[in-house]
């Protein structure tokens, strides 16, 4: 008869709220920053508000309720509220316009990419702030429509309808500028 080995597996302890938040930070910090930079139109302010959002999430980590949505959606809701607070505090309008780079105009592909980005940037600037927020939540934050609905406090069908209308408006603005 051969010898068998008995392996004892220690019971896994449940993650603490702080451990979950640390994993969420590692997984989402770049996405939160990209969302806030798009929403606020200012990299420096986006850095400050990103830090503020994670600070608020840390303070409220025990309040997260998985029945109300994913941790990611909860975090982006906190980030959005922090950005809105910042906008109210500074009383300034968002601006998504930036200057075109003047160096590195090498290949035709590069020029075409720069023109395409400028077209989208100009079309985004024609949207109102809620529409830009929808685009940022969908494409920068990569949230699902149900998560967007939770962040914005609207129904899932309303979030889908708003997003569809906004994308249609954005496409039309891009086509008009092309």
Secondary structure, 3 states (H helix, E strand, C coil): CCCCCCCCCCCCCCCCHHHHHHHHHHHHHHHHHHHHHHHHCCHHHHHHHHHHHHHHHHHCHHHCCHHHCCHHHHHHHHHHHHHHHHHHHHCCCCCCCCCCCCCCCCCHHHHHHHHHHHHHHHHHHCCCHHHHHHHHHHHHCCCCHHHHHHHHCCCHHHHHHHHHHHHHHHHHHHHHHC
